Amino acid sequence: YHKAVLIYHPDKQSYYDDNGVEDRSVFLKIQLAYNTLTNESKRRAYDSQLPFDEHIPSDDFVAKALAKGPEKYLRVYDKVFKRNARFAVHKPVPEIGDVNTPIEQVNEFYDYWTNFESWRDFTGIGAEHNPDEATDRYERRMYQQENEKLAKKLKKKEMERIINLVTRAKMYDPRILADKEQKCMIH
């Protein structure tokens, strides 16, 4: 940031556009970026808008992974859970483990993800209205309310996706299935 400010600050060096008018746009963009990165909520909102792979492995893909063994299955889901862990409010995020992980730790892993809290912010994503373009405060407030409704819908969809991920992973987890089978044999 400091290097960029020294290069583009209007007092250090003036930049002119084709018409001979002083151009401060680069310096203003540097300031905007700095303000975004130093403000926790703005940085999270920005990070939430970056491309993110929300893909959940299909049943066919899971079946192929299981056919190659339980370790392959766990590696497939390990990647998916680690991608989603970036948005975790509570850290450290438990690891999925391996085939030798005690069933208590496996259950703790799934309990954590069942109650997963995400800081992912959907404000501004797909927003229909820009509150800064409102003509008065009433219109601005209406725009903000519409954008908040959309953000809540997207947040709900995100949490449904996480629940779907956890349900599918737990349904096929060989450690969970082995534990259920063992409990059935005891009874």
C-alpha positions as CSV (number, residue, x, y, z in Angstrom):
1,Y,0.0,0.0,0.0
2,H,2.7,2.5,1.0
3,K,4.7,1.9,-2.1
4,A,1.7,2.4,-4.3
5,V,0.8,5.6,-2.4
6,L,4.3,6.9,-2.9
7,I,4.1,6.2,-6.6
8,Y,0.6,7.5,-7.3
9,H,0.0,10.2,-4.8
10,P,-1.0,13.5,-6.5
11,D,1.6,15.5,-4.5
12,K,4.4,13.2,-5.6
13,Q,3.7,12.9,-9.3
14,S,0.8,14.2,-11.4
15,Y,-0.9,12.0,-13.9
16,Y,-2.9,13.6,-16.7
17,D,-5.4,12.0,-19.1
18,D,-5.6,12.6,-22.8
19,N,-7.4,15.9,-22.4
20,G,-4.7,17.3,-20.0
21,V,-6.9,17.0,-16.9
22,E,-5.3,15.7,-13.7
23,D,-6.3,12.0,-13.2
24,R,-6.5,10.9,-9.6
25,S,-8.5,7.7,-10.3
26,V,-5.6,5.3,-9.7
27,F,-4.8,6.9,-6.3
28,L,-8.5,6.9,-5.3
29,K,-8.8,3.2,-6.2
30,I,-5.7,2.5,-4.0
31,Q,-7.4,4.4,-1.1
32,L,-10.6,2.5,-1.6
33,A,-8.8,-0.8,-1.6
34,Y,-6.9,0.1,1.5
35,N,-10.1,1.1,3.3
36,T,-11.7,-2.2,2.3
37,L,-8.8,-4.4,3.4
38,T,-8.4,-2.6,6.8
39,N,-12.1,-2.8,7.7
40,E,-13.0,-6.4,8.9
41,S,-16.6,-6.3,7.7
42,K,-15.8,-4.8,4.4
43,R,-12.9,-7.3,3.9
44,R,-15.2,-10.2,4.6
45,A,-17.8,-8.9,2.3
46,Y,-15.2,-8.6,-0.4
47,D,-13.8,-12.1,0.3
48,S,-17.3,-13.5,0.2
49,Q,-17.8,-12.2,-3.4
50,L,-14.6,-13.8,-4.7
51,P,-15.2,-17.0,-6.8
52,F,-15.7,-20.0,-4.7
53,D,-16.2,-23.7,-5.6
54,E,-19.4,-24.7,-3.9
55,H,-19.4,-28.1,-5.6
56,I,-20.6,-31.1,-3.5
57,P,-19.5,-34.5,-4.9
58,S,-22.3,-36.4,-6.7
59,D,-23.5,-39.8,-5.7
60,D,-21.7,-41.4,-8.7
61,F,-18.4,-39.7,-7.8
62,V,-18.8,-40.8,-4.2
63,A,-19.6,-44.4,-5.3
64,K,-16.4,-44.5,-7.4
65,A,-14.3,-43.1,-4.5
66,L,-15.8,-45.7,-2.1
67,A,-15.0,-48.4,-4.7
68,K,-11.3,-47.4,-4.5
69,G,-11.4,-47.6,-0.7
70,P,-12.4,-45.6,2.4
71,E,-9.2,-43.5,2.3
72,K,-10.1,-42.2,-1.2
73,Y,-13.6,-41.4,0.0
74,L,-12.2,-39.4,3.0
75,R,-9.7,-37.5,0.7
76,V,-12.6,-36.5,-1.6
77,Y,-14.6,-35.0,1.3
78,D,-11.6,-33.7,3.1
79,K,-11.0,-31.3,0.2
80,V,-14.6,-30.2,0.2
81,F,-14.7,-29.5,3.9
82,K,-11.4,-27.7,3.9
83,R,-12.7,-25.4,1.1
84,N,-15.7,-24.5,3.2
85,A,-13.7,-24.1,6.4
86,R,-12.4,-20.8,5.2
87,F,-15.7,-19.2,6.1
88,A,-15.8,-20.7,9.7
89,V,-16.5,-18.4,12.6
90,H,-15.2,-20.9,15.1
91,K,-11.7,-22.0,14.6
92,P,-9.8,-24.4,14.6
93,V,-12.0,-26.4,12.3
94,P,-11.8,-30.2,13.1
95,E,-10.2,-32.4,10.5
96,I,-12.2,-35.2,8.8
97,G,-9.5,-37.7,10.0
98,D,-8.7,-41.1,8.5
99,V,-10.0,-44.7,8.8
100,N,-8.4,-45.1,12.2
101,T,-9.9,-42.0,13.7
102,P,-11.9,-42.9,16.8
103,I,-15.7,-42.7,16.3
104,E,-16.0,-40.1,19.0
105,Q,-13.8,-37.7,17.0
106,V,-15.7,-38.6,13.8
107,N,-19.0,-37.7,15.6
108,E,-17.4,-34.4,16.9
109,F,-16.4,-33.6,13.4
110,Y,-20.0,-34.0,12.1
111,D,-21.4,-32.2,15.1
112,Y,-19.2,-29.2,14.4
113,W,-20.3,-29.1,10.7
114,T,-24.0,-29.7,11.6
115,N,-23.8,-26.6,13.7
116,F,-21.5,-24.7,11.4
117,E,-21.5,-20.9,11.6
118,S,-20.3,-19.1,8.5
119,W,-19.1,-15.5,8.4
120,R,-19.8,-15.4,4.6
121,D,-21.5,-12.2,3.8
122,F,-23.9,-12.0,0.8
123,T,-24.5,-8.3,1.1
124,G,-24.1,-6.7,-2.3
125,I,-24.0,-10.0,-4.2
126,G,-26.6,-9.9,-7.0
127,A,-28.0,-6.7,-5.4
128,E,-30.8,-5.3,-7.6
129,H,-30.5,-1.7,-6.2
130,N,-27.6,0.5,-5.4
131,P,-28.6,2.6,-2.3
132,D,-26.1,5.3,-3.3
133,E,-28.2,6.0,-6.3
134,A,-31.3,6.7,-4.3
135,T,-32.9,10.1,-4.6
136,D,-33.9,10.4,-1.0
137,R,-33.4,8.6,2.4
138,Y,-36.8,6.7,2.0
139,E,-35.8,5.3,-1.3
140,R,-32.3,4.4,0.0
141,R,-33.8,2.6,2.9
142,M,-36.1,0.7,0.6
143,Y,-33.1,-0.3,-1.6
144,Q,-31.2,-1.5,1.5
145,Q,-34.2,-3.6,2.7
146,E,-34.6,-5.2,-0.7
147,N,-30.8,-6.0,-0.8
148,E,-31.0,-7.4,2.8
149,K,-33.9,-9.7,1.8
150,L,-31.8,-11.0,-1.1
151,A,-28.7,-11.5,1.1
152,K,-30.8,-13.4,3.7
153,K,-32.1,-15.7,0.9
154,L,-28.5,-16.4,-0.3
155,K,-27.4,-17.0,3.3
156,K,-30.2,-19.5,3.8
157,K,-29.3,-21.2,0.5
158,E,-25.6,-21.4,1.7
159,M,-26.6,-23.0,5.0
160,E,-28.8,-25.5,3.2
161,R,-25.9,-26.4,1.0
162,I,-23.7,-27.0,4.1
163,I,-26.3,-29.2,5.7
164,N,-26.7,-31.1,2.4
165,L,-22.9,-31.6,2.4
166,V,-22.8,-32.9,5.9
167,T,-25.8,-35.2,5.4
168,R,-24.3,-36.7,2.3
169,A,-20.8,-37.1,3.8
170,K,-22.2,-38.7,6.9
171,M,-24.5,-41.0,5.0
172,Y,-21.7,-42.7,3.2
173,D,-18.9,-42.4,5.7
174,P,-17.4,-45.9,6.1
175,R,-16.5,-45.2,9.7
176,I,-20.1,-44.3,10.6
177,L,-21.4,-47.3,8.7
178,A,-18.9,-49.6,10.4
179,D,-19.9,-48.3,13.8
180,K,-23.6,-48.8,13.1
181,E,-22.9,-52.3,11.9
182,Q,-20.9,-53.0,15.1
183,K,-23.7,-51.7,17.3
184,C,-26.3,-53.9,15.4
185,M,-24.2,-57.0,16.0
186,I,-24.0,-56.2,19.8
187,H,-27.8,-55.9,20.1
